[in-house]
Amino acid sequence: MTYRKETECVQGGWQPGDAQPRQVPIYQNTTWRYATSEHMGRLFDLQESGYFYTRLQNPTNDAVADKIRQLEGGAAAMLTSSGQAANFFALFNICEAGSHIVASSAIYGGTYNLIAVTMAKMGIESTFVSPSCTKEELEAAFRPNTRAVFGETIANPALAVLDIELFAQVAHEHGVPLVVDNTFPTPVNCRPLEWGANIVTHSTTKYMDGHGAAVGGAIVDGGTFDWMAHASKFPGLCTPDESYHGVVYAQDFGNEGAFITKATAQLMRDFGSIPSPQNAFILNLGLESLHVRMAQHCKNGEAVAQYLASHPKVSWVRYCGLPSDPYYALAQKYLPNGGCGVVSFGVAGGRAAAEKVMGGLKMASIATHVADARTCCLHPASSTHRQMSDAELEAAGVAPDLIRLSCGIEAAEDIIADIDQALALL
């Protein structure tokens, strides 16, 4: 039976049988007991599904991952220990030394550093393009060794909206998949797989958890990319994996299972970036109210953005729900029901004035976190993006005076009153 997203938030993932726990159980164990070595051997050979060590898979984690898969409309999914781990796994699963990635420049600072610096040390090159680039500019970034395209549905903190269809079209014309980080809108407000993306990632730490309680990440594979049709580009999926008994993931598990199976059997095995079952349980509690919370986040975000846009001490506002926003048209296409509760803005007086306003907030707290039930704010240029040069900040859409305000689910009037008294300090 097919359910709407609201129902999937509550009912998806775990379907108990007769006399089984109504809530997803926490399998807080490292190992499983088997009667014979032959049985365990079949598990290690991927000839049979099951569990043998939580570093690779755990029933609690898999149940919650399956809920996220249902919400995104994907074929297979897995949880990771953080959103950074999800993005790294999603890209490294199809890249290796000598590969090249095309990425939007307007992405979270930590992800930018992951691609531009850390993966470069592994021999994986990258080219960054504006999320507003033309098709010709995007095509010019590709090389013969390009293996993936990456972007964020709504960029953190620039709030640029990715033209998913355009990026997917060009990626597919060059025989590579599009990976989209869908953290900010969540599948409640956008499902990138329906617009041509092949793989979706999340920092579940944000709206999905929603309460700042558990760090985590997720990867959802749409099962739509034909790996064997581009076998020469993706040997890790299309040739025998001698580290795992010679399995050929794309042949043995097909388009719908190859990507996540490889990421689990190979990357999770070697890197071990799995969430604790307790964290997965906490994430599931957040998912059950996601559809309710996202509506309130968006309602508050729009009210705050409208207030800021009319304030004389505010020099600019970025929120894709404002008709004056440069990404408004794309938002109407991809995010007709709302984007998220994050608003970016600048104040007259630049960096110093921005820091003064943040210091004057009373209800909203200065925090590295974002997309929480509680309103919080951040000055990215001096925190999450401080490793970037001024030129890199400009390319990422992060101005020195940018304040990222994450509207919680409190009363919009109280959030606005707090901002108003802080702006009065200027």
C-alpha positions as CSV (number, residue, x, y, z in Angstrom):
1,M,0.0,0.0,0.0
2,T,1.3,3.5,-0.9
3,Y,1.1,6.2,1.7
4,R,1.5,9.9,1.7
5,K,4.7,11.4,3.1
6,E,2.9,12.5,6.3
7,T,1.9,8.9,7.0
8,E,5.4,7.6,6.0
9,C,7.0,9.9,8.6
10,V,5.0,8.1,11.3
11,Q,4.5,4.6,9.9
12,G,7.5,4.0,7.6
13,G,10.5,1.8,8.1
14,W,9.4,-0.6,10.9
15,Q,6.3,-2.8,10.5
16,P,6.0,-5.0,13.6
17,G,4.5,-8.4,13.3
18,D,2.2,-10.1,15.8
19,A,3.3,-9.4,19.5
20,Q,6.3,-7.4,18.3
21,P,7.3,-4.0,19.7
22,R,5.2,-1.1,18.3
23,Q,8.3,1.2,18.3
24,V,11.4,0.2,16.4
25,P,13.6,-1.8,18.8
26,I,17.1,-0.7,19.8
27,Y,19.5,-3.5,18.9
28,Q,22.2,-2.3,21.2
29,N,24.6,-5.1,20.5
30,T,27.8,-5.5,18.5
31,T,27.4,-9.1,17.3
32,W,25.0,-12.0,16.5
33,R,25.3,-15.7,17.4
34,Y,25.1,-18.3,14.6
35,A,24.9,-22.1,14.9
36,T,27.4,-22.8,12.1
37,S,30.3,-21.2,10.5
38,E,28.7,-22.0,7.1
39,H,25.8,-19.8,7.9
40,M,28.1,-16.9,8.8
41,G,30.1,-17.6,5.7
42,R,27.1,-17.1,3.5
43,L,26.6,-13.7,5.1
44,F,30.2,-12.7,4.5
45,D,29.9,-13.8,0.9
46,L,26.8,-11.6,0.4
47,Q,24.9,-14.7,-0.6
48,E,22.3,-14.3,2.2
49,S,21.0,-11.2,4.0
50,G,21.5,-10.9,7.7
51,Y,23.6,-9.4,10.5
52,F,26.9,-10.3,12.0
53,Y,28.6,-7.1,13.2
54,T,27.1,-3.7,13.9
55,R,30.0,-1.9,12.3
56,L,28.5,-2.9,9.0
57,Q,24.8,-3.1,9.6
58,N,22.3,-3.1,12.4
59,P,18.5,-3.8,12.4
60,T,17.7,-0.6,14.2
61,N,19.7,1.5,11.7
62,D,18.3,-0.3,8.7
63,A,14.7,0.2,9.8
64,V,15.2,4.0,10.2
65,A,17.2,4.1,6.9
66,D,14.3,2.4,5.2
67,K,11.9,5.0,6.4
68,I,14.1,7.7,4.9
69,R,14.3,5.7,1.7
70,Q,10.5,5.6,1.5
71,L,10.3,9.3,2.1
72,E,12.7,10.1,-0.7
73,G,11.2,7.5,-3.0
74,G,14.5,5.6,-3.4
75,A,15.5,2.0,-4.0
76,A,18.0,1.5,-1.1
77,A,19.4,3.5,1.8
78,M,21.9,3.5,4.7
79,L,22.6,5.5,7.7
80,T,26.0,7.0,8.6
81,S,27.5,8.6,11.7
82,S,27.2,12.1,10.3
83,G,26.2,14.1,7.3
84,Q,29.9,14.6,6.4
85,A,30.3,10.8,6.4
86,A,27.2,10.5,4.1
87,N,28.6,12.9,1.6
88,F,32.1,11.4,1.7
89,F,30.7,7.8,1.3
90,A,28.4,8.9,-1.5
91,L,31.3,10.4,-3.5
92,F,34.1,8.1,-2.6
93,N,31.9,5.1,-3.5
94,I,32.2,6.0,-7.1
95,C,35.5,8.0,-7.2
96,E,39.1,7.0,-6.7
97,A,42.6,8.5,-7.2
98,G,42.6,10.1,-10.6
99,S,38.8,10.9,-10.6
100,H,37.3,14.3,-10.8
101,I,34.1,15.9,-9.3
102,V,32.0,18.8,-10.5
103,A,30.4,20.5,-7.6
104,S,28.3,23.6,-6.9
105,S,30.3,26.3,-5.2
106,A,27.4,27.2,-3.0
107,I,27.6,24.3,-0.5
108,Y,28.2,23.9,3.2
109,G,31.8,25.0,4.2
110,G,32.7,21.6,5.6
111,T,31.6,19.8,2.5
112,Y,33.5,22.3,0.3
113,N,36.6,21.5,2.4
114,L,36.0,17.8,2.1
115,I,35.9,17.9,-1.7
116,A,38.4,20.7,-2.3
117,V,41.1,19.8,0.3
118,T,40.7,16.3,1.9
119,M,39.6,14.4,-1.2
120,A,42.3,16.2,-3.2
121,K,44.8,14.6,-0.9
122,M,43.4,11.3,-2.1
123,G,44.1,12.2,-5.7
124,I,40.5,13.2,-6.5
125,E,40.3,16.6,-8.2
126,S,37.3,19.0,-8.3
127,T,35.9,21.9,-10.2
128,F,33.4,24.2,-8.6
129,V,30.7,26.0,-10.6
130,S,28.1,28.6,-9.7
131,P,24.7,27.1,-8.8
132,S,23.3,29.7,-11.2
133,C,25.6,28.7,-14.1
134,T,24.4,28.2,-17.6
135,K,24.3,24.8,-19.2
136,E,27.4,25.8,-21.3
137,E,29.3,26.9,-18.2
138,L,28.4,23.6,-16.4
139,E,29.4,21.5,-19.4
140,A,32.8,23.3,-19.6
141,A,33.6,22.0,-16.0
142,F,33.5,18.4,-17.1
143,R,36.7,16.4,-17.9
144,P,37.1,12.8,-19.2
145,N,37.8,11.7,-15.7
146,T,34.7,13.3,-14.1
147,R,32.8,10.7,-12.1
148,A,30.1,12.7,-10.2
149,V,28.3,15.9,-9.9
150,F,27.4,17.3,-6.5
151,G,25.1,20.1,-5.2
152,E,22.7,21.0,-2.4
153,T,19.0,21.5,-3.0
154,I,19.1,24.6,-0.8
155,A,22.7,25.7,-0.1
156,N,23.9,26.2,3.4
157,P,24.2,29.1,4.2
158,A,23.9,30.9,0.9
159,L,20.4,29.5,0.4
160,A,20.9,29.2,-3.4
161,V,18.4,26.8,-5.0
162,L,20.0,24.2,-7.2
163,D,18.5,23.7,-10.7
164,I,18.3,20.0,-10.2
165,E,16.9,19.1,-13.6
166,L,19.7,21.1,-15.4
167,F,22.5,19.6,-13.3
168,A,21.0,16.1,-13.7
169,Q,20.6,16.5,-17.5
170,V,24.2,17.6,-18.0
171,A,25.5,14.9,-15.6
172,H,23.7,12.2,-17.5
173,E,24.9,13.5,-20.9
174,H,28.4,12.9,-19.6
175,G,27.6,9.5,-18.2
176,V,27.8,10.3,-14.5
177,P,25.3,10.5,-11.6
178,L,24.1,13.6,-9.8
179,V,24.4,13.5,-6.0
180,V,22.2,16.0,-4.1
181,D,22.4,16.9,-0.4
182,N,18.7,17.4,0.5
183,T,19.3,18.3,4.2
184,F,17.5,21.7,4.3
185,P,14.2,21.0,2.5
186,T,14.0,17.3,3.5
187,P,11.8,15.0,1.4
188,V,8.8,16.7,3.0
189,N,9.4,19.7,0.7
190,C,11.5,18.3,-2.1
191,R,12.4,14.9,-3.5
192,P,15.4,15.4,-5.8
193,L,15.1,11.8,-7.2
194,E,11.9,12.9,-8.9
195,W,13.8,15.7,-10.7
196,G,16.6,13.5,-12.1
197,A,19.1,13.2,-9.2
198,N,20.5,9.7,-8.7
199,I,21.7,9.8,-5.1
200,V,20.5,11.8,-2.2
201,T,22.3,12.6,1.0
202,H,21.3,14.1,4.4
203,S,22.7,15.4,7.5
204,T,20.0,13.8,9.7
205,T,21.4,15.9,12.5
206,K,19.4,18.8,11.2
207,Y,15.6,18.9,10.5
208,M,15.2,15.1,10.5
209,D,16.4,14.8,14.1
210,G,15.1,18.3,14.8
211,H,16.0,18.5,18.4
212,G,19.8,18.7,18.4
213,A,20.0,15.3,20.1
214,A,21.9,13.0,17.7
215,V,24.5,13.5,15.0
216,G,23.8,11.4,11.9
217,G,23.7,11.1,8.2
218,A,21.9,9.1,5.4
219,I,22.4,8.1,1.8
220,V,19.5,7.2,-0.5
221,D,20.1,5.6,-3.9
222,G,17.4,6.1,-6.4
223,G,18.4,2.9,-8.3
224,T,18.1,4.8,-11.6
225,F,21.7,5.0,-12.7
226,D,22.9,2.3,-15.1
227,W,26.4,1.5,-13.8
228,M,27.1,-1.2,-16.4
229,A,26.3,1.1,-19.2
230,H,29.2,3.2,-18.1
231,A,31.3,0.4,-16.7
232,S,34.7,1.9,-17.7
233,K,34.0,4.9,-15.5
234,F,33.0,2.9,-12.4
235,P,35.3,-0.1,-12.1
236,G,34.6,-0.3,-8.3
237,L,31.0,-1.2,-9.1
238,C,31.4,-3.0,-12.4
239,T,34.5,-5.2,-12.0
240,P,35.2,-7.9,-9.3
241,D,35.9,-6.6,-5.8
242,E,38.8,-8.9,-4.8
243,S,38.5,-7.5,-1.2
244,Y,35.1,-9.0,-1.1
245,H,35.3,-12.4,-2.7
246,G,35.2,-11.1,-6.3
247,V,31.6,-9.8,-6.1
248,V,30.6,-7.5,-9.0
249,Y,28.1,-5.2,-7.4
250,A,26.4,-3.9,-10.5
251,Q,25.9,-7.4,-11.9
252,D,25.1,-9.2,-8.7
253,F,22.8,-6.6,-7.1
254,G,21.6,-4.6,-10.1
255,N,21.1,-0.9,-10.4
256,E,18.7,-0.8,-7.4
257,G,21.1,-2.5,-4.9
258,A,24.7,-2.1,-6.2
259,F,25.5,1.4,-4.8
260,I,24.3,0.9,-1.2
261,T,25.6,-2.7,-1.0
262,K,29.1,-1.6,-2.1
263,A,29.0,1.4,0.3
264,T,28.1,-1.0,3.2
265,A,30.3,-4.0,2.4
266,Q,33.3,-1.9,1.4
267,L,33.3,1.6,2.8
268,M,31.4,1.0,6.1
269,R,33.6,-2.1,6.6
270,D,36.8,-0.1,6.2
271,F,35.8,3.3,7.7
272,G,33.3,2.2,10.3
273,S,31.3,5.5,10.2
274,I,28.1,3.9,11.5
275,P,25.7,5.6,13.9
276,S,24.9,3.9,17.2
277,P,21.5,2.2,17.3
278,Q,20.5,4.5,20.1
279,N,21.2,7.5,17.8
280,A,19.1,5.9,15.1
281,F,16.3,5.4,17.6
282,I,16.4,9.1,18.5
283,L,16.4,10.0,14.8
284,N,13.3,8.0,14.2
285,L,11.5,9.9,17.0
286,G,12.3,13.1,15.1
287,L,11.2,11.7,11.8
288,E,7.8,11.0,13.2
289,S,7.0,14.7,13.6
290,L,9.1,15.9,10.6
291,H,6.1,16.8,8.4
292,V,4.5,18.8,11.2
293,R,7.7,20.7,12.2
294,M,8.7,21.5,8.6
295,A,5.5,23.4,8.0
296,Q,6.1,25.5,11.2
297,H,9.7,26.1,10.3
298,C,8.7,27.4,6.8
299,K,5.9,29.5,8.2
300,N,8.3,31.2,10.7
301,G,11.1,31.5,8.1
302,E,8.8,33.3,5.7
303,A,7.5,35.7,8.4
304,V,11.0,36.5,9.6
305,A,12.2,37.1,6.0
306,Q,9.3,39.5,5.3
307,Y,10.1,41.4,8.5
308,L,13.8,41.6,7.7
309,A,13.2,42.7,4.1
310,S,11.3,45.8,5.4
311,H,13.8,46.7,8.2
312,P,15.9,49.9,7.5
313,K,19.0,48.4,9.2
314,V,19.0,45.3,7.2
315,S,21.0,45.6,3.9
316,W,19.9,42.4,2.2
317,V,17.9,39.3,2.8
318,R,18.1,35.8,1.2
319,Y,15.1,33.5,1.4
320,C,13.8,31.7,-1.6
321,G,10.2,32.2,-0.5
322,L,10.4,36.0,-1.1
323,P,9.3,37.1,-4.5
324,S,12.3,39.4,-4.7
325,D,14.7,36.5,-4.1
326,P,16.9,35.6,-7.2
327,Y,16.0,31.9,-6.6
328,Y,12.2,32.5,-6.2
329,A,11.3,31.0,-9.6
330,L,13.4,27.9,-9.0
331,A,11.9,27.6,-5.5
332,Q,8.4,27.7,-7.0
333,K,9.3,24.9,-9.3
334,Y,11.2,22.6,-6.8
335,L,9.8,23.8,-3.5
336,P,6.2,24.8,-4.0
337,N,5.2,23.9,-0.5
338,G,8.1,25.8,1.2
339,G,11.8,25.4,1.5
340,C,13.1,25.6,5.1
341,G,13.2,27.8,8.1
342,V,16.7,29.2,7.5
343,V,17.1,32.9,6.6
344,S,20.3,34.6,5.6
345,F,20.7,38.4,5.9
346,G,23.2,41.2,6.3
347,V,23.0,44.4,8.4
348,A,24.2,47.9,7.7
349,G,27.7,48.2,9.1
350,G,29.2,44.9,7.9
351,R,30.9,42.2,9.9
352,A,31.2,44.2,13.1
353,A,27.5,45.1,13.1
354,A,26.6,41.5,12.4
355,E,28.5,40.3,15.4
356,K,26.8,43.0,17.5
357,V,23.4,41.9,16.5
358,M,24.1,38.3,17.2
359,G,25.5,39.3,20.6
360,G,22.2,41.1,21.4
361,L,19.9,38.2,20.7
362,K,18.3,36.8,23.8
363,M,16.0,33.9,22.8
364,A,18.0,32.9,19.7
365,S,21.3,31.3,20.7
366,I,24.6,31.5,18.8
367,A,25.3,27.9,17.9
368,T,27.1,25.9,15.2
369,H,23.9,24.0,14.8
370,V,21.1,24.8,12.4
371,A,17.6,23.4,11.5
372,D,16.6,22.8,15.1
373,A,13.3,23.2,17.0
374,R,15.0,26.1,18.8
375,T,15.9,29.3,17.0
376,C,19.7,29.8,16.6
377,C,22.1,31.9,14.6
378,L,25.6,31.9,13.2
379,H,28.2,34.1,11.5
380,P,29.6,31.6,8.9
381,A,32.6,33.8,7.8
382,S,34.1,33.5,11.3
383,S,33.0,29.9,12.1
384,T,31.8,27.2,9.7
385,H,33.5,28.9,6.6
386,R,36.5,30.5,8.4
387,Q,38.9,28.2,6.5
388,M,37.8,29.8,3.1
389,S,39.5,32.8,1.5
390,D,37.5,35.9,0.6
391,A,37.3,34.8,-3.0
392,E,36.0,31.3,-2.0
393,L,33.5,32.9,0.4
394,E,32.2,35.1,-2.5
395,A,31.9,32.1,-4.8
396,A,30.0,30.2,-2.1
397,G,27.7,33.2,-1.6
398,V,28.9,33.8,1.9
399,A,29.3,37.6,2.5
400,P,31.4,38.8,5.5
401,D,28.3,40.3,7.1
402,L,26.0,37.2,6.5
403,I,24.0,36.1,9.5
404,R,22.4,32.7,9.2
405,L,19.3,32.6,11.3
406,S,17.6,29.3,11.7
407,C,14.0,29.8,12.7
408,G,12.8,27.2,15.2
409,I,9.2,26.3,15.9
410,E,8.5,28.9,18.5
411,A,5.9,31.6,17.9
412,A,7.0,33.8,14.9
413,E,6.1,36.9,16.9
414,D,8.6,36.0,19.6
415,I,11.4,35.3,17.1
416,I,10.8,38.7,15.4
417,A,10.6,40.5,18.7
418,D,14.0,39.1,19.6
419,I,15.6,40.2,16.3
420,D,13.9,43.6,16.6
421,Q,15.5,44.4,20.0
422,A,18.9,43.2,18.8
423,L,18.7,45.4,15.7
424,A,17.8,48.3,17.9
425,L,21.3,48.1,19.3
426,L,22.9,49.3,16.1
